[in-house]
Amino acid sequence: MLRGEPAKPKDIKAKWNKLDQFNEVMFTMACKWKNGKDVAGKAKEMLKDGEVEGADGYHAAVKDLQAGNVKGLQKACGLIIAEDKKACRQGCATRWNALAQKRDNCDEKCEKVYANFDRSCKSKSEGLAKVYQQKSAKAAAQKQCYEGHCKEFPQVWMKADEKAMNDEVKTQCKDRCTDENVKLGCQKKWALEVDFITANVASECAEKSGAKKCIDGKEADVDAAYDKCKSDTSKSCADDHKECTSKAKDQDKAFCNDRKKMCQDQADKKCLAENKAALNKAEAECKKETDEELTSCQDEKLKAKEEEAEKKCIAKRGPTCKDDCKGKCQVGKMKKCLTMLNTKDDPGKLFCKDFWDLLHASAELDPITGDPVA
């Protein structure tokens, strides 16, 4: 086209199409950012500022922000209709003020365009909620990939590529497999097992110490006292029964039998209670007498077992530590798992593009009449 010549229609159309495409790209980018990184960024700020706590708090904040965006979109739909429909009808009045029929036709088109827009915009807000659901499901699946194949090294998750991930695993395992850290790991293992071992040690020490002999000796005296109690109370109940029946008439002898049975029941309970109390007292006395011996025995045995367990653990873990450590983060499998979640269609981008198309279509005008295209 020569300088000074008017632009040709096809050149004008091409220019405006390029501008339209540019606007679409910019709108889609802003829309994706608003419903994606803006949400994550705001939730991270809330976590950093202490407004929410931990991973659960972060995810709850993300859900709240997403719900707010859905409500915000619903509100925006109403505002767009209120403002643009009014502008549309005002345009009809301005253009066709002197031609009533054309003004009415133009008004009908405005009504139809924004009735369609109302239905479509409400549908888009429901679509945004589904986009968030899809994002949440994908995030949960990604978490399974990370934790299923590399749970112990979350530092690896943030690396950009597979090489960087493997390098990070090597760094972490190098630090983890120093002699000092291997020993520390064995000590932690012992701390988890010591409660079960302590019970066995206590039993062994009790068998070998004077505690058992002491208790056996006292139990003999307690058993003898119990037998004497049973014998004395049985004789006492029998004597009372004999005296009762000698004085009773024939019809009252049943009363004497019941009285003897009650006497024996009470006697049995008394003897059992005294026996239990005596056993508890005997055990307490023996424990007090042999407590120092038992404690010393347990301390010596536990120390010896701890040293033996630590020595065996270090001998087993040390040589294989790095290989075992690397096996806890299988980068290749993790990457494959994540790759399977990737899709060409980004639901957020598709939503934003569809919403642009809706806005674009609702604003389309007939180039000749200036009326909306219904």
Kinemage of the C-alpha trace (Angstrom):
@kinemage 1
@onewidth
@group {chain A} dominant
@subgroup {mainchain}
@vectorlist {calphas} color= white
{ca met a 1} P 0.000 0.000 0.000
{ca leu a 2} L 1.435 3.405 -1.055
{ca arg a 3} L 1.770 6.231 1.465
{ca gly a 4} L -1.317 8.451 1.429
{ca glu a 5} L -3.616 5.839 -0.095
{ca pro a 6} L -6.627 4.768 2.033
{ca ala a 7} L -6.387 1.335 3.632
{ca lys a 8} L -8.124 -1.468 1.793
{ca pro a 9} L -10.948 -3.312 3.602
{ca lys a 10} L -8.983 -6.593 3.730
{ca asp a 11} L -6.005 -4.772 5.300
{ca ile a 12} L -8.247 -3.156 7.880
{ca lys a 13} L -9.852 -6.518 8.657
{ca ala a 14} L -6.463 -8.217 9.023
{ca lys a 15} L -5.288 -5.481 11.369
{ca trp a 16} L -8.355 -5.736 13.576
{ca asn a 17} L -8.184 -9.546 13.582
{ca lys a 18} L -4.606 -9.377 14.866
{ca leu a 19} L -5.669 -6.951 17.578
{ca asp a 20} L -8.552 -9.249 18.454
{ca gln a 21} L -6.185 -12.238 18.697
{ca phe a 22} L -3.833 -10.216 20.895
{ca asn a 23} L -6.694 -9.268 23.212
{ca glu a 24} L -7.780 -12.907 23.395
{ca val a 25} L -4.271 -14.065 24.351
{ca met a 26} L -3.920 -11.348 27.007
{ca phe a 27} L -7.376 -12.055 28.452
{ca thr a 28} L -6.700 -15.804 28.571
{ca met a 29} L -3.340 -15.271 30.324
{ca ala a 30} L -4.873 -12.911 32.885
{ca cys a 31} L -7.827 -15.247 33.454
{ca lys a 32} L -5.545 -18.282 33.967
{ca trp a 33} L -3.382 -16.294 36.372
{ca lys a 34} L -6.418 -15.063 38.319
{ca asn a 35} L -7.807 -18.574 38.771
{ca gly a 36} L -4.473 -20.355 39.191
{ca lys a 37} L -1.286 -18.662 40.380
{ca asp a 38} L -3.100 -15.799 42.085
{ca val a 39} L -4.990 -18.315 44.245
{ca ala a 40} L -1.849 -20.304 45.119
{ca gly a 41} L 0.127 -17.117 45.752
{ca lys a 42} L -2.489 -15.665 48.088
{ca ala a 43} L -2.713 -18.951 50.026
{ca lys a 44} L 1.101 -19.026 50.374
{ca glu a 45} L 1.081 -15.475 51.724
{ca met a 46} L -1.588 -16.481 54.251
{ca leu a 47} L 0.581 -19.429 55.315
{ca lys a 48} L 3.660 -17.216 55.575
{ca asp a 49} L 1.821 -14.567 57.618
{ca gly a 50} L 0.449 -17.168 60.027
{ca glu a 51} L -3.178 -16.698 58.957
{ca val a 52} L -3.358 -20.454 58.288
{ca glu a 53} L -1.267 -23.320 59.649
{ca gly a 54} L 0.380 -26.248 57.872
{ca ala a 55} L -0.522 -28.074 54.681
{ca asp a 56} L -4.145 -28.580 55.759
{ca gly a 57} L -4.531 -24.864 56.407
{ca tyr a 58} L -2.982 -24.016 53.044
{ca his a 59} L -5.313 -26.373 51.129
{ca ala a 60} L -8.333 -25.048 53.039
{ca ala a 61} L -7.314 -21.489 52.121
{ca val a 62} L -7.013 -22.471 48.445
{ca lys a 63} L -10.536 -23.937 48.513
{ca asp a 64} L -11.929 -20.802 50.172
{ca leu a 65} L -10.263 -18.543 47.598
{ca gln a 66} L -11.539 -20.689 44.746
{ca ala a 67} L -15.066 -20.584 46.150
{ca gly a 68} L -14.722 -16.794 46.349
{ca asn a 69} L -13.684 -16.658 42.689
{ca val a 70} L -16.752 -18.688 41.664
{ca lys a 71} L -19.031 -16.302 43.580
{ca gly a 72} L -17.131 -13.352 42.132
{ca leu a 73} L -17.753 -14.643 38.610
{ca gln a 74} L -21.455 -15.045 39.329
{ca lys a 75} L -21.555 -11.449 40.558
{ca ala a 76} L -19.588 -10.245 37.517
{ca cys a 77} L -22.130 -11.907 35.207
{ca gly a 78} L -24.879 -9.807 36.762
{ca leu a 79} L -22.845 -6.595 36.546
{ca ile a 80} L -21.969 -7.184 32.882
{ca ile a 81} L -25.627 -7.705 32.008
{ca ala a 82} L -26.736 -4.658 34.009
{ca glu a 83} L -24.191 -2.318 32.401
{ca asp a 84} L -23.866 -3.677 28.848
{ca lys a 85} L -27.548 -4.360 28.290
{ca lys a 86} L -28.318 -0.778 29.283
{ca ala a 87} L -25.608 0.496 26.909
{ca cys a 88} L -26.956 -1.718 24.129
{ca arg a 89} L -30.491 -0.367 24.458
{ca gln a 90} L -29.188 3.181 24.739
{ca gly a 91} L -27.321 2.651 21.478
{ca cys a 92} L -30.537 1.500 19.824
{ca ala a 93} L -32.309 4.632 21.010
{ca thr a 94} L -29.530 6.872 19.723
{ca arg a 95} L -29.293 5.251 16.299
{ca trp a 96} L -32.993 4.641 15.590
{ca asn a 97} L -34.749 7.355 17.564
{ca ala a 98} L -36.741 8.456 14.547
{ca leu a 99} L -37.545 4.927 13.332
{ca ala a 100} L -39.679 3.159 15.952
{ca gln a 101} L -39.787 -0.247 14.216
{ca lys a 102} L -35.995 -0.462 13.833
{ca arg a 103} L -35.528 0.678 17.404
{ca asp a 104} L -37.891 -2.049 18.613
{ca asn a 105} L -36.041 -4.661 16.540
{ca cys a 106} L -32.741 -3.466 17.939
{ca asp a 107} L -34.146 -3.630 21.504
{ca glu a 108} L -35.327 -7.207 20.929
{ca lys a 109} L -31.838 -8.157 19.797
{ca cys a 110} L -30.356 -6.618 22.976
{ca glu a 111} L -32.844 -8.599 25.098
{ca lys a 112} L -32.037 -11.826 23.258
{ca val a 113} L -28.251 -11.337 23.365
{ca tyr a 114} L -28.175 -10.723 27.120
{ca ala a 115} L -30.731 -13.424 27.932
{ca asn a 116} L -28.404 -15.865 26.172
{ca phe a 117} L -25.430 -14.302 27.928
{ca asp a 118} L -27.127 -14.707 31.318
{ca arg a 119} L -27.630 -18.458 30.797
{ca ser a 120} L -24.147 -18.967 29.365
{ca cys a 121} L -22.397 -16.906 32.042
{ca lys a 122} L -24.105 -18.848 34.842
{ca ser a 123} L -23.012 -22.035 33.115
{ca lys a 124} L -19.439 -20.695 33.028
{ca ser a 125} L -19.440 -20.181 36.812
{ca glu a 126} L -20.427 -23.833 37.226
{ca gly a 127} L -17.672 -24.688 34.760
{ca leu a 128} L -15.127 -22.776 36.869
{ca ala a 129} L -16.117 -24.830 39.928
{ca lys a 130} L -15.495 -27.992 37.884
{ca val a 131} L -12.119 -26.641 36.746
{ca tyr a 132} L -11.150 -26.230 40.401
{ca gln a 133} L -12.326 -29.770 41.130
{ca gln a 134} L -10.160 -31.065 38.295
{ca lys a 135} L -7.176 -29.079 39.575
{ca ser a 136} L -7.726 -30.452 43.081
{ca ala a 137} L -7.954 -34.032 41.790
{ca lys a 138} L -4.761 -33.542 39.768
{ca ala a 139} L -2.954 -32.077 42.776
{ca ala a 140} L -4.006 -35.074 44.889
{ca ala a 141} L -2.756 -37.457 42.194
{ca gln a 142} L 0.550 -35.563 41.988
{ca lys a 143} L 0.904 -35.835 45.751
{ca gln a 144} L 0.500 -39.607 45.465
{ca cys a 145} L 3.262 -39.674 42.841
{ca tyr a 146} L 5.580 -37.659 45.069
{ca glu a 147} L 4.890 -39.506 48.309
{ca gly a 148} L 4.575 -42.929 46.714
{ca his a 149} L 8.035 -42.802 45.136
{ca cys a 150} L 9.991 -40.163 47.085
{ca lys a 151} L 8.272 -39.451 50.397
{ca glu a 152} L 11.425 -38.934 52.467
{ca phe a 153} L 12.947 -36.242 50.244
{ca pro a 154} L 10.428 -33.439 49.546
{ca gln a 155} L 13.430 -31.259 48.580
{ca val a 156} L 13.645 -33.349 45.386
{ca trp a 157} L 10.073 -32.534 44.324
{ca met a 158} L 10.848 -28.903 43.528
{ca lys a 159} L 13.798 -29.566 41.203
{ca ala a 160} L 13.356 -28.613 37.560
{ca asp a 161} L 14.461 -31.778 35.760
{ca glu a 162} L 15.382 -35.407 36.345
{ca lys a 163} L 19.137 -34.739 36.508
{ca ala a 164} L 18.666 -32.073 39.177
{ca met a 165} L 16.398 -34.439 41.100
{ca asn a 166} L 18.964 -37.252 41.043
{ca asp a 167} L 21.720 -34.834 42.088
{ca glu a 168} L 19.603 -33.736 45.039
{ca val a 169} L 19.031 -37.366 46.064
{ca lys a 170} L 22.818 -37.939 46.026
{ca thr a 171} L 23.370 -34.844 48.158
{ca gln a 172} L 20.730 -35.882 50.681
{ca cys a 173} L 22.045 -39.443 50.872
{ca lys a 174} L 25.643 -38.278 51.262
{ca asp a 175} L 24.644 -36.257 54.316
{ca arg a 176} L 22.451 -39.032 55.669
{ca cys a 177} L 25.134 -41.714 55.356
{ca thr a 178} L 27.981 -40.151 57.336
{ca asp a 179} L 29.275 -42.364 60.158
{ca glu a 180} L 27.727 -40.029 62.684
{ca asn a 181} L 24.280 -40.092 61.044
{ca val a 182} L 24.334 -43.870 60.548
{ca lys a 183} L 25.072 -44.225 64.260
{ca leu a 184} L 22.301 -41.731 65.079
{ca gly a 185} L 19.865 -43.721 62.926
{ca cys a 186} L 20.768 -46.903 64.808
{ca gln a 187} L 20.227 -45.138 68.117
{ca lys a 188} L 16.765 -44.045 66.968
{ca lys a 189} L 16.015 -47.629 65.951
{ca trp a 190} L 17.032 -48.806 69.423
{ca ala a 191} L 14.809 -46.149 71.038
{ca leu a 192} L 11.810 -47.566 69.151
{ca glu a 193} L 12.587 -51.147 70.248
{ca val a 194} L 13.798 -50.650 73.829
{ca asp a 195} L 10.336 -50.847 75.463
{ca phe a 196} L 9.811 -54.406 74.193
{ca ile a 197} L 13.324 -55.453 75.234
{ca thr a 198} L 13.006 -53.873 78.701
{ca ala a 199} L 10.124 -56.191 79.623
{ca asn a 200} L 12.187 -59.281 78.807
{ca val a 201} L 15.212 -57.932 80.675
{ca ala a 202} L 13.103 -57.176 83.757
{ca ser a 203} L 11.768 -60.735 83.699
{ca glu a 204} L 15.278 -62.208 83.360
{ca cys a 205} L 16.638 -60.073 86.202
{ca ala a 206} L 13.704 -60.949 88.448
{ca glu a 207} L 14.387 -64.655 87.878
{ca lys a 208} L 18.077 -64.331 88.723
{ca ser a 209} L 17.774 -61.897 91.618
{ca gly a 210} L 16.705 -62.597 95.205
{ca ala a 211} L 13.286 -61.153 94.446
{ca lys a 212} L 11.814 -64.479 93.364
{ca lys a 213} L 13.317 -66.301 96.324
{ca cys a 214} L 11.993 -63.605 98.659
{ca ile a 215} L 8.511 -63.757 97.185
{ca asp a 216} L 8.479 -67.586 97.206
{ca gly a 217} L 9.410 -67.544 100.917
{ca lys a 218} L 6.765 -65.006 101.845
{ca glu a 219} L 4.135 -66.739 99.694
{ca ala a 220} L 4.583 -69.897 101.793
{ca asp a 221} L 3.695 -67.948 104.935
{ca val a 222} L 0.773 -66.224 103.149
{ca asp a 223} L -0.554 -69.598 101.920
{ca ala a 224} L -0.295 -71.051 105.419
{ca ala a 225} L -2.222 -68.083 106.826
{ca tyr a 226} L -4.895 -68.549 104.155
{ca asp a 227} L -5.254 -72.287 104.971
{ca lys a 228} L -5.530 -71.461 108.688
{ca cys a 229} L -8.175 -68.801 107.965
{ca lys a 230} L -10.197 -71.302 105.910
{ca ser a 231} L -9.898 -73.970 108.611
{ca asp a 232} L -10.782 -71.646 111.496
{ca thr a 233} L -13.769 -70.061 109.760
{ca ser a 234} L -15.040 -73.450 108.577
{ca lys a 235} L -14.882 -74.821 112.144
{ca ser a 236} L -16.542 -71.690 113.504
{ca cys a 237} L -19.397 -71.951 110.988
{ca ala a 238} L -19.808 -75.675 111.734
{ca asp a 239} L -19.942 -75.089 115.498
{ca asp a 240} L -22.538 -72.339 115.072
{ca his a 241} L -24.621 -74.644 112.854
{ca lys a 242} L -24.436 -77.471 115.394
{ca glu a 243} L -25.581 -75.183 118.204
{ca cys a 244} L -28.398 -73.770 116.021
{ca thr a 245} L -29.803 -77.184 115.058
{ca ser a 246} L -29.646 -78.473 118.629
{ca lys a 247} L -31.863 -75.682 119.808
{ca ala a 248} L -34.156 -75.463 116.791
{ca lys a 249} L -37.326 -77.351 116.225
{ca asp a 250} L -37.690 -79.545 113.128
{ca gln a 251} L -39.325 -76.801 111.044
{ca asp a 252} L -36.542 -74.286 111.905
{ca lys a 253} L -33.585 -76.462 110.842
{ca ala a 254} L -33.782 -75.097 107.247
{ca phe a 255} L -33.013 -71.673 108.717
{ca cys a 256} L -29.898 -73.096 110.373
{ca asn a 257} L -28.724 -74.562 107.031
{ca asp a 258} L -29.158 -71.214 105.267
{ca arg a 259} L -27.326 -69.487 108.099
{ca lys a 260} L -24.398 -71.908 107.775
{ca lys a 261} L -24.189 -71.312 104.009
{ca met a 262} L -24.162 -67.535 104.500
{ca cys a 263} L -21.513 -67.880 107.212
{ca gln a 264} L -19.269 -69.905 104.898
{ca asp a 265} L -19.680 -67.436 102.004
{ca gln a 266} L -18.709 -64.522 104.236
{ca ala a 267} L -15.767 -66.494 105.605
{ca asp a 268} L -14.493 -67.330 102.094
{ca lys a 269} L -14.634 -63.678 101.053
{ca lys a 270} L -12.796 -62.618 104.231
{ca cys a 271} L -10.028 -65.196 103.725
{ca leu a 272} L -9.583 -64.269 100.047
{ca ala a 273} L -9.382 -60.546 100.821
{ca glu a 274} L -6.806 -61.117 103.564
{ca asn a 275} L -4.819 -63.424 101.252
{ca lys a 276} L -4.748 -60.843 98.430
{ca ala a 277} L -3.685 -58.055 100.791
{ca ala a 278} L -0.944 -60.248 102.262
{ca leu a 279} L 0.390 -61.156 98.791
{ca asn a 280} L 0.498 -57.488 97.732
{ca lys a 281} L 2.315 -56.592 100.950
{ca ala a 282} L 4.801 -59.441 100.439
{ca glu a 283} L 5.554 -58.371 96.855
{ca ala a 284} L 6.027 -54.739 97.917
{ca glu a 285} L 8.398 -55.738 100.734
{ca cys a 286} L 10.422 -57.997 98.425
{ca lys a 287} L 10.574 -55.301 95.747
{ca lys a 288} L 11.838 -52.797 98.280
{ca glu a 289} L 14.450 -55.213 99.572
{ca thr a 290} L 15.727 -56.171 96.101
{ca asp a 291} L 14.974 -52.958 94.140
{ca glu a 292} L 18.593 -51.820 93.994
{ca glu a 293} L 19.715 -55.253 92.827
{ca leu a 294} L 17.015 -55.397 90.129
{ca thr a 295} L 17.757 -51.869 88.875
{ca ser a 296} L 21.478 -52.584 88.637
{ca cys a 297} L 20.816 -55.860 86.796
{ca gln a 298} L 18.446 -54.196 84.320
{ca asp a 299} L 20.802 -51.263 83.664
{ca glu a 300} L 23.752 -53.571 82.979
{ca lys a 301} L 21.796 -55.899 80.711
{ca leu a 302} L 20.124 -53.057 78.762
{ca lys a 303} L 23.452 -51.292 78.256
{ca ala a 304} L 25.045 -54.492 76.977
{ca lys a 305} L 22.106 -55.186 74.646
{ca glu a 306} L 22.124 -51.574 73.362
{ca glu a 307} L 25.855 -51.732 72.563
{ca glu a 308} L 25.407 -55.078 70.819
{ca ala a 309} L 22.373 -53.864 68.820
{ca glu a 310} L 24.140 -50.636 67.800
{ca lys a 311} L 27.241 -52.522 66.672
{ca lys a 312} L 25.180 -54.942 64.548
{ca cys a 313} L 23.052 -52.123 63.138
{ca ile a 314} L 26.073 -50.033 62.085
{ca ala a 315} L 27.743 -53.089 60.524
{ca lys a 316} L 24.555 -53.773 58.535
{ca arg a 317} L 23.533 -50.231 57.600
{ca gly a 318} L 26.902 -48.612 56.969
{ca pro a 319} L 27.992 -50.448 53.783
{ca thr a 320} L 24.553 -50.329 52.145
{ca cys a 321} L 23.369 -46.946 53.449
{ca lys a 322} L 23.782 -44.963 50.199
{ca asp a 323} L 22.142 -47.598 48.020
{ca asp a 324} L 19.310 -48.058 50.520
{ca cys a 325} L 18.907 -44.284 50.740
{ca lys a 326} L 18.707 -43.853 46.957
{ca gly a 327} L 16.113 -46.611 46.829
{ca lys a 328} L 13.831 -44.462 48.992
{ca cys a 329} L 13.526 -41.894 46.199
{ca gln a 330} L 12.951 -43.488 42.808
{ca val a 331} L 13.122 -40.422 40.600
{ca gly a 332} L 12.426 -42.272 37.331
{ca lys a 333} L 9.219 -43.837 38.603
{ca met a 334} L 8.123 -40.558 40.160
{ca lys a 335} L 8.657 -38.674 36.877
{ca lys a 336} L 6.813 -41.366 34.916
{ca cys a 337} L 3.911 -41.177 37.350
{ca leu a 338} L 3.763 -37.378 36.992
{ca thr a 339} L 4.041 -37.568 33.198
{ca met a 340} L 0.972 -39.800 33.052
{ca leu a 341} L -1.011 -36.983 34.679
{ca asn a 342} L -0.053 -34.465 32.011
{ca thr a 343} L -2.655 -33.700 29.386
{ca lys a 344} L -2.552 -31.476 26.314
{ca asp a 345} L -5.831 -29.854 27.309
{ca asp a 346} L -5.422 -27.434 30.210
{ca pro a 347} L -8.905 -27.146 31.785
{ca gly a 348} L -8.095 -23.665 33.097
{ca lys a 349} L -7.001 -22.425 29.670
{ca leu a 350} L -10.035 -23.975 27.966
{ca phe a 351} L -12.360 -22.313 30.482
{ca cys a 352} L -10.734 -18.901 29.952
{ca lys a 353} L -10.846 -19.234 26.150
{ca asp a 354} L -14.529 -20.213 26.271
{ca phe a 355} L -15.273 -17.264 28.509
{ca trp a 356} L -13.483 -14.929 26.089
{ca asp a 357} L -15.559 -16.340 23.247
{ca leu a 358} L -18.717 -15.651 25.271
{ca leu a 359} L -17.700 -12.043 25.960
{ca his a 360} L -16.600 -11.557 22.362
{ca ala a 361} L -19.842 -12.970 20.953
{ca ser a 362} L -22.040 -10.875 23.256
{ca ala a 363} L -20.216 -7.694 22.135
{ca glu a 364} L -20.394 -8.471 18.403
{ca leu a 365} L -22.110 -5.753 16.318
{ca asp a 366} L -23.473 -5.634 12.798
{ca pro a 367} L -20.913 -3.482 10.921
{ca ile a 368} L -23.642 -1.856 8.815
{ca thr a 369} L -26.440 -1.151 11.322
{ca gly a 370} L -24.412 -1.145 14.561
{ca asp a 371} L -27.059 -3.413 16.117
{ca pro a 372} L -26.015 -6.412 18.280
{ca val a 373} L -25.740 -9.757 16.484
{ca ala a 374} L -28.308 -11.978 18.172
